[in-house]
Each structure stands twice: as structure tokens, then as C-alpha cells.
Amino acid sequence: MTPLVLLPGMDGSSQLFAPLIKALAPQVADIRTLKYPSDELLGYDELIYWTLQQLPQDVPYNLLAESFSGPIAYNIAKTQPKHLKKVIFAATFLQPPRALLPSLAAKLPWKALKRFRLADSLTRRLLLGKNADSDLIEQFWQVIDELPAELIAFRLKQMAQLTVPNVKLSQPCLYLDAAQDFLIGRKHPSLFHRLCPDLQIATIQGPHFIVQAQPDDCAKYISTFITPSQ
């Protein structure tokens, strides 16, 4: 089966993909995750180049980008790599989400804020969904705790500096739209409509971390999208 390569959210790790991988496993035999370097501050341009070096060079593959990684997948796809077949965008964006939110968030004292965490009830309501179990919540906050504060601020600045792209993609695309995504708002699917002529949109009830909150629903849409037609 064609490999599915997963590009992570702002944490840059593959750890939070565990629920999605488990849900996809029965339908997708070859799932590969990338983990961005966390020991240096790599901007979008550097991460695009780094990611290109990690992608399969001699076999067809599909690409999924979560949140922060949307611009990386888009910029890779627009170069029309020979082996890239389909692209899945999960609760992501190609321009700054929520206008000033990233630039304002980048100025917060992240070293101090990392000492605190939302109550489990708020974590479920705002981030991971009402059905998130305690293990997923604990893993989420552990990933955040391990992320250097300066890297959080740097990646937020990168998001704030995005400019609206204008190159249309030739690959078939799927957008996983989180219906209760208050972090990036509701304007982004329309931009994907304009830039992806061959686009499907799957609206799924849940918060921004939709592949963690609703892995079974996401897996259903993903596997159907990437499975070759008979």
C-alpha cells in the first residue's frame, strides 16, 4: 500500500498521532511519522527543506499535515514532487490563524506558563474533546512540557508571519474541518477551496486537535480518500 506520511502539529513530535495511527492501522498498512528537530529554531523555509529530505524518494506516498504543518505540506505539494499522490490537511491553515492570535501568543511568558496546565475538564472542552481519556490528556501535557519555551514562541511567530499563497495545487486534497475549532476559526476551509481545485472537505464535530479527539472519524475519511478506486 502507498505509504502515508504524517507531519505533526506545533509540538513537532509524532507522539500525539498515537490515537490516529491506532484507528488507521486496520486500513493503512504503511504509516510513517516525521519528528521535527527540536534542538534548533527552524523556520518554515528550513522545515520545508528538511521535510523534503525525509520523504520517500522512490515510491508513491500520501501526505497528511496537522495544524502547524499545513504550510509545509502546501509548499511541498506546489512543487509537484514526482511521487506525491494525495494531500490531507487536518485542522490547519495557510495564513495566520485568528488574525493577531499567534503574534500575541508568541509574546506570552512561556517559561512561566509551562508550569501550569488546564484542568482536565477544560482540556477536554477546548483541546482534546469530551471523550479524551486521562492517558491522552497526560500525554498531551507531557509533550507540551518537553517543548522548549523559546521554540513555542518561535513557531508562533512563524505562523504570524505567513502570507496568503496563490499557487493552486494539482494533487487531490482532503481537508479535515474541526467544527468547534476556536483556535484557527472558520475562514480557512474557503482558502483551501480556492487553492485546491480537487478538494474534499470532511466536517467533523470536535475541537482543533481533531485527529486526537475524533481519531475514528478522521481515519474513516482518510482511508476512504487515499484508497484507490476499484
C-alpha positions as CSV (number, residue, x, y, z in Angstrom):
1,M,0.0,0.0,0.0
2,T,1.1,3.6,-0.6
3,P,2.8,5.0,2.5
4,L,1.0,7.7,4.5
5,V,3.5,10.2,5.9
6,L,2.3,12.3,8.9
7,L,3.5,15.8,9.6
8,P,3.0,16.9,13.2
9,G,1.4,20.0,14.7
10,M,3.3,22.7,16.5
11,D,4.8,20.3,19.1
12,G,6.8,18.9,16.2
13,S,6.7,15.3,17.6
14,S,4.9,12.2,16.5
15,Q,3.6,11.3,19.9
16,L,0.2,12.8,19.6
17,F,-0.5,10.8,16.5
18,A,-0.9,7.6,18.5
19,P,-4.8,7.6,18.5
20,L,-4.9,8.3,14.8
21,I,-2.4,5.6,14.0
22,K,-4.3,3.1,16.0
23,A,-7.5,4.0,14.2
24,L,-5.9,3.9,10.8
25,A,-3.9,0.7,11.3
26,P,-6.6,-1.8,10.1
27,Q,-6.9,0.1,6.8
28,V,-3.5,1.7,6.2
29,A,-0.6,-0.7,6.5
30,D,2.3,1.7,6.0
31,I,2.2,4.8,8.2
32,R,5.3,6.9,8.7
33,T,5.7,9.8,11.1
34,L,8.2,12.7,11.0
35,K,9.5,14.4,14.1
36,Y,10.9,17.9,13.5
37,P,14.2,18.8,15.1
38,S,13.7,20.5,18.5
39,D,17.3,21.5,19.3
40,E,17.3,24.4,16.8
41,L,15.0,27.1,15.7
42,L,14.0,26.1,12.1
43,G,11.5,28.4,10.3
44,Y,9.0,27.3,7.7
45,D,11.5,27.6,4.9
46,E,14.0,25.4,6.7
47,L,11.4,22.9,7.8
48,I,10.1,22.6,4.2
49,Y,13.6,21.8,3.0
50,W,14.2,19.4,5.9
51,T,10.9,17.6,5.3
52,L,11.6,17.2,1.6
53,Q,14.8,15.3,2.5
54,Q,12.8,12.8,4.7
55,L,10.0,12.0,2.3
56,P,10.1,8.9,0.1
57,Q,12.3,9.4,-2.9
58,D,11.5,6.3,-5.0
59,V,7.9,5.2,-4.2
60,P,4.5,6.9,-4.3
61,Y,3.2,8.4,-1.0
62,N,0.4,10.4,0.5
63,L,1.0,13.3,2.9
64,L,-1.0,14.4,6.0
65,A,-0.3,17.7,7.7
66,E,-1.8,18.6,11.0
67,S,-2.2,22.3,12.2
68,F,1.2,24.0,12.1
69,S,2.4,21.7,9.3
70,G,-0.2,22.8,6.8
71,P,2.0,25.5,5.1
72,I,4.8,22.9,4.9
73,A,2.7,20.3,3.1
74,Y,1.2,23.0,0.8
75,N,4.7,24.4,-0.2
76,I,5.9,20.8,-0.8
77,A,2.9,20.0,-2.9
78,K,3.1,23.1,-5.1
79,T,6.5,22.0,-6.3
80,Q,4.7,18.9,-7.7
81,P,7.0,16.2,-6.3
82,K,7.0,13.2,-8.6
83,H,5.9,10.6,-6.0
84,L,3.4,12.7,-4.0
85,K,-0.2,11.5,-4.8
86,K,-2.6,13.0,-2.3
87,V,-2.6,15.5,0.5
88,I,-4.6,15.6,3.7
89,F,-4.8,18.9,5.6
90,A,-6.1,18.4,9.2
91,A,-7.5,21.4,11.0
92,T,-4.8,23.6,9.5
93,F,-4.2,26.9,7.8
94,L,-2.1,28.7,5.1
95,Q,-2.4,32.2,6.5
96,P,-2.2,33.4,10.1
97,P,-5.0,31.8,12.2
98,R,-7.3,34.1,14.1
99,A,-5.6,37.2,12.8
100,L,-3.4,38.5,15.8
101,L,-3.6,35.4,17.9
102,P,-0.2,33.9,17.0
103,S,1.7,37.2,17.3
104,L,0.1,37.9,20.7
105,A,0.6,34.4,21.9
106,A,4.3,34.5,20.9
107,K,4.8,37.4,23.4
108,L,3.5,35.4,26.4
109,P,5.9,34.3,29.1
110,W,6.0,30.7,28.0
111,K,8.7,29.6,30.6
112,A,6.3,30.6,33.3
113,L,3.1,29.4,31.6
114,K,4.6,25.9,31.1
115,R,4.4,25.4,34.9
116,F,0.6,25.5,34.7
117,R,-1.9,23.3,32.9
118,L,-5.6,23.5,32.2
119,A,-7.9,21.4,34.3
120,D,-8.8,18.1,32.6
121,S,-12.3,19.3,32.1
122,L,-11.1,22.4,30.2
123,T,-8.5,20.4,28.3
124,R,-11.3,18.1,27.0
125,R,-13.6,21.0,26.2
126,L,-11.1,23.3,24.5
127,L,-8.5,21.0,23.1
128,L,-8.9,17.2,23.0
129,G,-12.6,16.6,23.0
130,K,-15.1,15.3,25.6
131,N,-14.1,11.7,25.1
132,A,-10.4,12.2,25.8
133,D,-9.2,9.7,28.4
134,S,-6.8,10.6,31.2
135,D,-3.9,8.9,29.4
136,L,-4.2,11.1,26.3
137,I,-4.6,14.2,28.4
138,E,-1.4,13.3,30.4
139,Q,0.5,12.5,27.2
140,F,-0.6,15.9,25.7
141,W,0.7,17.9,28.6
142,Q,3.9,15.9,28.8
143,V,4.6,16.7,25.1
144,I,3.9,20.4,25.8
145,D,6.2,20.3,28.9
146,E,9.0,18.8,26.9
147,L,8.8,21.5,24.2
148,P,11.3,24.3,24.8
149,A,9.6,27.6,25.6
150,E,11.7,29.5,23.1
151,L,10.6,27.0,20.4
152,I,6.9,27.6,21.2
153,A,7.3,31.3,20.8
154,F,9.4,31.0,17.6
155,R,6.9,28.7,15.9
156,L,4.0,31.0,16.9
157,K,5.9,33.9,15.3
158,Q,6.4,31.8,12.1
159,M,2.6,31.3,12.0
160,A,2.0,35.0,12.5
161,Q,4.3,35.9,9.5
162,L,2.5,33.7,7.0
163,T,1.3,35.4,3.8
164,V,-1.7,34.3,1.7
165,P,-0.5,31.9,-1.0
166,N,-1.8,31.9,-4.6
167,V,-0.5,28.8,-6.3
168,K,-3.1,26.2,-7.0
169,L,-2.3,22.6,-6.2
170,S,-2.6,19.8,-8.7
171,Q,-3.0,16.9,-6.3
172,P,-6.3,15.7,-4.9
173,C,-6.7,17.1,-1.4
174,L,-8.8,16.4,1.7
175,Y,-9.4,19.0,4.4
176,L,-10.5,17.6,7.9
177,D,-12.5,20.5,9.2
178,A,-12.9,20.6,13.0
179,A,-16.4,22.1,13.6
180,Q,-15.5,23.5,17.0
181,D,-12.1,24.8,16.2
182,F,-11.8,28.1,18.1
183,L,-8.0,28.3,17.6
184,I,-8.0,28.9,13.9
185,G,-11.6,29.9,13.2
186,R,-13.9,29.1,10.3
187,K,-12.3,31.1,7.4
188,H,-9.6,28.6,6.4
189,P,-11.6,25.9,4.5
190,S,-12.6,28.6,2.0
191,L,-9.0,29.4,1.2
192,F,-8.3,25.7,0.6
193,H,-11.3,25.6,-1.8
194,R,-9.6,28.3,-3.8
195,L,-6.2,26.8,-3.9
196,C,-7.1,23.1,-4.2
197,P,-9.4,22.6,-7.3
198,D,-9.7,18.9,-6.5
199,L,-10.8,19.2,-2.9
200,Q,-13.0,17.3,-0.5
201,I,-13.9,18.7,2.9
202,A,-15.0,16.5,5.8
203,T,-16.5,18.4,8.7
204,I,-16.1,16.5,11.9
205,Q,-17.6,17.5,15.3
206,G,-14.8,18.4,17.7
207,P,-12.0,20.9,18.7
208,H,-8.8,21.9,17.0
209,F,-7.0,18.7,17.9
210,I,-9.4,16.7,15.8
211,V,-7.2,13.8,15.0
212,Q,-6.8,13.2,18.7
213,A,-10.4,14.0,19.6
214,Q,-12.1,12.0,16.8
215,P,-9.5,9.5,15.5
216,D,-12.0,7.0,14.3
217,D,-14.0,9.6,12.2
218,C,-10.7,11.0,10.9
219,A,-9.4,7.6,10.0
220,K,-12.6,6.8,8.1
221,Y,-12.3,9.8,5.9
222,I,-8.6,9.4,5.4
223,S,-8.7,5.8,4.5
224,T,-11.6,6.3,2.1
225,F,-9.7,9.2,0.5
226,I,-6.4,7.5,-0.1
227,T,-7.8,4.1,-1.1
228,P,-7.5,3.6,-4.8
229,S,-10.9,3.4,-6.6
230,Q,-11.7,-0.1,-7.8
